[in-house]
């Protein structure tokens, strides 16, 4: 029975797929018991009507229809025939048949011999305690499964199980030689069974984050629990371009690369580069970053325009001026310097300048210069011109005072003096400055488009499987092309607010929202498809896709389906992709690693170098790292319920050192008052408090009020008598003791004892530590503490116990500022050792 029905269904599929069918056939019937009607559906429109099959056949009449069979009610009479649809016959019968099987026949010459009859039951929808498709006992075939190994999972076990079964079914077949056709067929089936078994196991494995092995699967599981895995980040580097002339360039005009094995010249033609060979040799390519500046000409609109790369020959080397003092030093923390105004030199806010130690202060050799004493600064103001008219050996010298922001404050003391003579023949300066600095990103934009093919029609990766006809079971494959190139860059343009740019800010910018450097075109002239991290928030008009990078660096592009966000690709358009390659820590090159500049249709640059190492390069997360980070995030309680929660979450803000929380009960609700201790300062201004309030707002529970306030301070009063050594100056020792117990940064880079980051809410102050800090100062022989208490307090208990306790809501401070005695007072009396 099952075999017959399968044969008839396949025959219907063949008839349905013919372009010019010579015959028609019955597809299926529906019974309408209340109306005593049988709805007969044909494979093609009924003959004799519009579009009827066969075309020249006569119309079907009631006399051509017979219903035979039945047990109690036999040979049901047909009383009417209607045609509601071209491929439907509606038959009305005199009475309904019984529960047995009937046969409907159409005696028409245009119907297929095998499809002119169909078996049905009038009572198919009646409830029954048994399976209506069950076969009578005398017709059922006895199936003997034999000794089948249902635990077979690999090739060998499948092969053994099949050969054992064949020995039962075909006992005369005894040949087990490898060359036998039967053995070949068995091994072929075992091979495919092994692949199917592996696919089943792999599908079950990828269903859980704990067992998934593919990086794409783990990435999606992590997204479901709120963790976004990163695909790495392309490194950046500051490059100085040597110019022979002046010019303005776009980012696509320049390309920098590290040293090569074939010793290319400093200036090369971009069209002559063998890109694939150089990439295989490990050569790193760097392209200038598009710096987008806000367009202030249209108030109220968020418009950005690229900042052109302006390079000039006079900025190749900038001379730091020493004012005729060979011992001149640009001190640490400086935000300005004097340079000699070269002819034609034009500097503007936003230009980058490199400050570098050129010679070792001891040996005066260029080769011995410390490469870590280099820094990039970003000019924030137009240079101020001046003239030195007192230079004895240079005459009148035209100068420019350049200024940069506090974020770029000089991190070291930079000697800038001019030497009278040098033996190596180089420039006789202890330090040098250089302009024409360009921020570049690791990666190479490929010129050719990679063809992706056409999407299959009716492509819906999210469509549920449903029972359908055999012709519809051949579903199209999902459009998920795999890029030929690996290690796609993750970077993007940087947006810089006018007047707020700094070199330190450029090093951190762009790391928060990385973008995969892939664009897809469909050749219609419409906007390119852009990469996003998820399709959940995409609209059906957005031309977006999700790039999924596997562990080996290959990237799969996943487009939207009918029921998911984003626009569905048109199957009539061939897709192509253009990408940029280069990512990871391999882009964190060392200083002076860039040796070549490649041009394409531009002129002016003659060489390039990177005075400082590359930075920011980050490898993509591995599968174990994603699993660990995602599961660890589940344990992170990002809700503030108790005081401890508010203290913990507030302290996670990068600008907060610690927080103290108290509660105010109002009967039906509670107010949490959060006092914050800012990092590096005691000042918590209104803007800072509003920022912390906005940071905590999403974390508080409903029904709780939140107040963020500045901390309460406990100013201290400390009086010391310090015995100094006879060979030390009184003023120098006093100054050193005040610095050791001060709130600033010491010359060696360490913090003073009462620096705001050393002390926070409720910290006790131990007298022994103060004495140890004072005795560590060179020139101090002994110290006696006379006063150790809170400011304007007469309590001597702290001096007797050796520890000064403060309230948990207070921060002890001692700023020793004469203008603000309420911030703590330090008094020092000196006497000289005998």
Secondary structure, 3 states (H helix, E strand, C coil): CHHHHHHHHHHHHHHHHCCCCCCECEEEEEEECCCCEEEEEECCCCCCCCCCCCCCCCCCCHHHEEEEECCCCCCCCEEEEEEEECCEEEEEECCCCCCCCEEEEECCCCECCCCCEEEECCCCCCCCCCCCCCCCCCCCCCCCCCCCCCCCCCHHHHHHHHHHHHHHHCCCCCCCCCCCHHHHHHHHHHHHHHHHHHHHHHHHHCCCCCCCCCHHHHHHHHHHCCCCCCCCECCEEEEEEEECCCEEECHHHEEEEECCCCCCCCEEEHHHCCHHHHHHCCCCEEEECCEEEECCCCCCCCCEEECCEEECHHHCCECECCCCCCCCEECCCCCEEEEECCCCCCCCCCCEEEEEECCCCCCCCCCCCCCCCEEEEEECCCCEEEEECCCCCCCCEEEEEEEECHHHCCCCCEECCECCCCCCCCCCECEEEECCEEEEEECEECCCCEEEEECCCCCCCCCCCCCCCHHHHCCCCCCCCECCCCCECEECCEEECCCCCCHHHHHHCCCCCCEECEEEECCCCCCCEEEECCCCCCCCCCCEEEEEECCCCCEEEECCCCCCCCCCCCCCCEEEEEEEECCCHHHCCCCCCEEEEEECCCCCEEEEECCCCCECCECCCCHHHHHHHHHHHHCCCCCECCHHHHHHHHHCCCCEEEEEEEEEECCCCEEEEEEEEECCCCCCCHHHHHHHHHHHHCCECCCEEEEEEECEEEEEEEEEEEEECCCCCHHHHHHHHHHHCCCCECCCCCECCCCCCCCCECCCEEHHHHHHHHHCCCCEEEEEEEEEEECCCCCCHHHHHCEECCCCCEEEECCCECCEHHHCEEEEEEEECC
